[in-house]
Amino acid sequence: MSQQVRAVVARSKGAPVSLETIIVPDPGPGEAVVRIEACGVCHTDLHYREGGISDDFPFLLGHEAAGVVEAVGDGVTDVAPGDFVILNWRAVCGNCRACLRGRPWYCFNTHNAKQKMTLTDGTELSPALGIGAFAEKTLVAAGQCTKVDRRASAAAAGLLGCGVMAGIGAALNTGAVGRGDTVAVIGCGGVGAAAVLGSNLAGAGRIIAVDIDDQKLETARRLGATHSVNSRESDAVEAIRELTGGFGADVVIEAVGRPETYRQAFYARDLAGTVVLVGVPTPEMKLELPLLDVFGRGGALKSSWYGDCLPSRDFPMLIDLHLQGRLPLDAFVTETIQLDEVEKAFERMHQGDVLRSVVVL
């Protein structure tokens, strides 16, 4: 039997979100209903509200979430009712060419729930990133649920569902930061701060945080940055080179997603170094680099999708590190809010003093 629950809905482009009653159907084959305990407010949710991702309104927002499985459909074996899970938006299929080549983090056929949640008048909702977790309960594909240790707080655990995993994974998985490496992180919002944390976890010898906001730089230092550069006051490339003996960093992680900061990342790396783009650009952005420089500097230019993570591998491991006191996920939770405060959280994003607002139910 379907259920009526409260949820945050974006009905039209640019309009404030509203708290509404929605219908969550019983799970069908391969699906699960999850009772949400916490969900982070991510910039991606704001992009949905602004129509920057698609115009398939109305949207059911929220995707950085953790909760408890309430019910599963036929054929579901990996999770069961009562399991504490983190939701992910890249449920791998196991059958596409990437999965069959042993690279499931590149899965080209990720899947979501087949049934639709609706408004009470029957209008179908588009769940953000196939999740829609600014809700008391949501319907997802069972593969979007990863079981983790119940001792972790939902507010901290849920952040691995998107931004924090993207940053940590950019360092650990995509950038393959190693012990003693020099790393520069350009852009120290939530994702960039997580990249600093990931680099520290990997044992980097020097971690240089770059941003235009001193408050974000201070946060980066708390998470493991050894040096910081305010690029309003100093040339970022020159500063990074000065801090690395004139050579540049072994790995530069660009967490802004703009051509000008990508160019900084490109020229701030050492010869044969690696640039990792984890900041998400907009469709109209263009990048120009001398092809001779691309050839002559060698190394690797990589894009990091969701931190190249494999949820079944990475989420339990990172939660275990968190519970051991080695991964301070709680440091990313700036404030906890209620469902009806999501619009205010969007406004706070522009103030620069929030890593994550987290809805707690």
N, C-alpha and C positions, 0 to 999 in steps of 0.2 A: 504494500500500500504506500502511495506517495505521501510525502510529509510537507507541511508548510513551515518555513523558517524565515528568519530575518536575514537580509543581505544588503550589501551596498551595490547600487546599480548606477551606471552612467547611461542616461537615456539618450542624450544627444551631444554633439560635438561642442566642447567648451563649456557646457552647462555644469553647474555644481552637481555633485553626486547626491543621491537620495537613499534613505534607508527604507526598504520595501519588503513586502512579503513575497517569497518565491516558492515554487513547487519543486521539490527534489524527488524524482522517481525512485522506486526500488531499484537496486542494481541488477542489470542484466548480465548475460554471460561475459566474463572477463572484466567486470566493473566492481567498484567498491563505493560505499557511502562512508564518508569520514566526518566525524564530529570534530570541528575545528576548535583548537585550544588557543592558538596564537597565529597571527599573520603579520609580517612586516609590510610597511608601506614603501614601495619601491618606485623609482622614477618611471619605470615601465608602465605602472598603473596610471600615472599622470599622462604618459604618452597616449595610452588608450583613450583616456577621457578627452584629450585634445584632438583625437582623430589622427594622430601621427602614425598609427600602425595599420589601421584599416577603418572603414566606415560602416562596419557591420554592427551598428547599434541595435538594441541596447546591450551594453557589456555588463557582465558580472565580474567585478574587479577582485584583485587579490591573488597572489600566487606564491608568496614566500611563507609557507605554512607548515605547521605540525599539528597533529591531532591523533585521535583514536579511531581505529576502524570500527564502524558500527555494524555493517553488514556487507557481505560479498555475494556476487552472483555465481552462476554455474561455472565450473572450470577453474576457479581461482584457488591456487594452492600455496602461493608464496606468502600471503598474509591472511590473517584470520581475525574475526571480531575480537576486540580487546587489545590488539597490537597497537603500540605507540609508533607512529610513522612520521617521517618527513615526506612532504609531497615534492615531486619534481616534474618539470615540464618537458623532459626528454626521456620518455619511456621507450627503451630500445626494443626493436622488433625481433631481433635474433636471426632474421632471414635475408636482410638486404645485403648488397655487395660489401658495405663497410663492416657489418656484423660478421659476415662469413669470412672476411679477411682478418678477423681478430681485432678489429678497431671499432668496437661498438659505441665508443664515445662520439664517433662521427655518424652514427645511425642516420640513414637518409629516409627512414620511414617510421619515425616516432608516432605514437598513437595516443588518442584520447578516448574518453567515454563516447560511445555511439549515441546514447540517448541524450536529449536536451533537457536542461532545466528551463523552467518557464516562469513568467509572471503569472499572477492569478487569473489573468484574462486569456491565458494560453500563448502569449507572445514568447517566442523562443529567445533565450539569452545566449550571448556569445561569451563563454568563460575566458577570462584573460589567461593567455598561455595554456589554454586547455584545462585550467584548474578552477578559478573563481572561488577564492577562499576568504573574502571578506563576507563571510556567511557563517551561520551557526553550524550548518552542515553543507557538504558539497558532494557531487558525484564525479568520480574520476575513473580512468582506466586503472585496474589493479596494479599494472606495471608502473604507475606513477607514485606508488606507495613504497617507501623503503623503511623497513623495521629497524629501529635503533633502541638503545638502552633507555628505559623509562625514567631513569634517575635524572636525565637532563631536563632542564626547564624547557617548556615548549617555546617560550619567547626567544631563547637563544638558539635552540635546535632548528626552528623554522627558517632562520636566516640562511642556512645552508641551501635552502631551496632555490636561491637565486644569487643575490649580490655577493654575499660573503664567499660562497663556493666559487663564483666567477673569479674573484680576486685571488683567493688561495690557490685555486687550480691554475690560474695564469702563471703563477710562480712555480708551483710544484710540478704540474703536468706539462703545460705548454712550454714554459721557459726552461724547465729542468734545472732550476737553480741548484747549485751544488755547494758543498762545504767550502768556505773561503772565497766564494765568488763575490764580485762587486755587482750590485744591483742598483738601478735607479728606477724610481716609480714616479711617473709624471701624472699628476692628478690624484689627490688624496681624499676624495669623497669616500663613500662606503666601499666601493670596489677597490679603489687604490689603496685604502687603508688595509683592506684584507690582503692585498698583494704584498704589502709591507710585512704583515703578520706571517704570510706564507713563506716569504723569503727568510725571515728570522727563524721560522720553524725548520727550514731546510739547512740552516747553518751558514748563511751568507756572512762573509767577513765584514762587508761594508754595505749599508743600505742607505741610499740617498733619496729623501722624499722631496718632491718638487710640487709646489702649488702657489697660488696667488693669495691664499688665505692663511694667516699665521695661526689661526685656531685649528685648522685642519692639519697644519704642520706639527703643531704640538701634540695632537692626537696620534699622528704617525710616529712621533718619537716615543710616545707611551707604548706603542705596539711593536717597537723594535727598530725604528729608523735610527741610524747612528749619526746622520747628518741631515740637514734640511736646507732647502733653497727656496726663497721667495722670488719667483720669476717676474714679479712686478719690479723688483729692485735690482735683480742681477740677471744676466744672460744665462739661461739654464744650461746650454751646451757648454759654454766656457766654465761655468761653475762645476759641472759634473767632471769635466776634463781636469780641472785643477785639483779636484778631490781624488782623482784616480791616477795621479802621476803624469797627467797629460795624455793618457791613452783612451779614456772612455770606459764605460761600464761593460762588464761581460754580458749582462742582460739588462735591457731597458724595457720596462712595461709601461705602455701608454694606456692610461685609464680615463681619457677624456673623450676621444673619438672625434678629433678635429684635425684637418690637414696641417695646421701650423704646429700643433703639438706632436703630430706624427713625424714631421720633419725634424723637430728637436730630438725626438727619440732616435731617429735614424743617424743623425750626426753625433749623438752623445754616446754611441756604443763603440766599443773597441773593435779593431779589425777582427773579422771573423766572429764578431759577437752576434747576439740575438736580439731582435726587436719583437715584442709581443704586443699586438693590438687587441685589447680587451674592451676599450671604450667603443661604444656603438655609434657610428656616424649616421648622418641623415642622407636620404637618397640623392640630394643635389650636390653633395660634396665631391670635389675632385682633388686628386693629389698629383703634383708634378715633382719628379726627381730626375736629375741627370742619369741616364741609363749607364753611363760610364762609372758613376759613383756606385750605383747598385752592383755593378760587376766588380769594380775595383776594391770595394770594402768587404766583399765576401760575406760569409756568415749566413744568417737566416732571418727572413721576415715572415712572421707567423701571425695568424689570427687565432684567437682563443674563443671558442664557442662554449659558453657555460663552464669555462675553466677546463675544457676537455675532460670533464668528470664522467665517471661511471658511478651513478648513485649507489648501486649495490656494493661497490668496492669502497668508495670514498666516504659516504655518509657515516657508516658505522665506525670506520677508522678514526675520522675526525671527532666524532662524539666521544669515543674512548679517550682520545687525547685531551679533549675538553674536561672530561671527568677526572682525568689525572692531574689537572691543573696546568697543562702545558699549552692549551689553546683557549685563550680567554674570550670566548664567544659573547659572554655577557657584556663585554666592553662596547659592543656595537649597539646595544639596546639603550638609546638615549632617553626614551620615555615610553611608557605604556599608556594606551588610550582605549576608548570604547568604540564600538562600531560606528556610532553617530558622530565621531570626531575625525573621520578620514579626510573630509574636506579641509579641516583646519591643518591636518598634517601635510597636505599638499602645499598649503600656503607657507608652512614652516620650512619646506625644502629650500626655498629661495633665500633663507636667512643664513645658511651656511653653518649653523651650529648643531645640526642633527645628523648623526650617522644613520640611525633608524628609529622611526616611530613604529611601535608594534601594537597592533590590536590584540587585546587579550579578552577572551570570552569565558 
